[in-house]
Amino acid sequence: MYTLHTGHVVTPLTGVDDLLDLPGGGVVVDRSDGTVEAVGKASDLRKAYPDATVADHGDRLIVPGFVDCHVHYPQLGMIASPGEELLDWLDRYTFPAEARFADEAWAQTRARLFTDQLIAHGVTTACVFSTVHKGSADALFRAAHDRNLRIITGKTCMDRNAPDELLDTPDSAVADSLDLLERWHGVGRLEYAVSPRFAPTSSDAQLRALGELAAAHPDVVIQTHLAENLGECRWVAELFPDAADYTDVYDAAGLVRRRAVFGHAVHLSDRETGRLAEAHASLAHCPTSNSFLGSGLFPLHDTAFAGGDDLRIGLGSDVGAGTSLSPLTTAGEAYKVSRLLGSPLSVAELLRLSTLGGAEALGVADSVGSLEVGKDADLVVLDPASSPVLEQRAEQCTTTAELLFALMILGDDRAVSAVAVAGDTVDRAA
């Protein structure tokens, strides 16, 4: 009934800024319901649970399953497409790649690959964009359900400023979204996300219709993009001349609220930050894509300070503009951005953003994001000896923080030696 994972346990805790750091620690998993039964010293847990199956990870780190707050599964195949800023990049690479998902067999194959790669990189919870095709979201829900991942997704909605084959209408966007919502929201660990791509690809009518859908289902997530690129911001001002700013476009449609997750938010005004905090909305910081597309440096420290406890921020890979599904890579890049802006993030802050902070941003922190009793037993085992350079650096680390930092700067999917999804250990090399 129980599995005891032993190793070096490191986890943020709810309501506590510091990390729990337990060398020689352990996590007991109740396999009957896939939750954490106990966390503590391995020696104590062996005595308390003498019949537990033991998974001994030596000195490797045991951390919570990672949370990706913003990622596009249809774009995995076009990752590292070079040489464009956001709007040209969408036209040249993204829209052609997404058009292929009209083929449901293609969508099913890609959804299976994507979910397997999430596991391989240690991601057990993710908020994901599908394409405009209802079948693409359906395929991802099926693949995620088969793997028991906590996935939040929805059909992307666009009724203008995109190729004809990728356009829907206000009515069809709501009808398709509602059908998917009714079939998948709350099934296992799945949730629905109302998903307008971004303001330029949705008319006022579509945004309002999606706002009404979200209002009728207040427990669902809303996901979209906000203030990623200066050219995009100028375009939004032209398309919505009556709006006070970019955030106001969504606000007027009823799309700014708790569990509304806005990707990027690089170029926000003080008014926008204040309004997002007032609404208890969330932001997804996507450092690798912001750098790759030259969109700008997200001022996380200043934004978090201005928003206070009411504005939740997590990390997003934003693949395929993002350059890696690895949360270690994303955390490392977030550190570099914070260093450039003069407010370097600590290791504790980086791990929290990658786990519990992301879970808070998505509104799922009651279930995931930390290794605490009663939460889903999503955990990742990290191996500091996974590559020669990392191993050499790890041998010289004198603190847990230093070791975690080395993993974030030098690690990738090779550092993920084991993953448990709701208590079930999964082959991360699938």
PyMOL commands that set and color helices and strands:
alter all, ss='L'
color gray80, all
select helices_A, chain A and resi 42-48+73-78+86-102+104-120+134-147+164-166+170-184+199-201+204-216+230-239+246-252+270-278+287-292+300-310+327-340+347-354+356-362+388-395+400-410+413-415
alter helices_A, ss='H'
color red, helices_A
select strands_A, chain A and resi 2-13+16-30+35-41+53-64+66-72+123-129+150-154+156-157+191-196+221-226+260-264+282-285+312-315+379-382+416-421+424-426
alter strands_A, ss='S'
color yellow, strands_A
deselect
rebuild
show_as cartoon
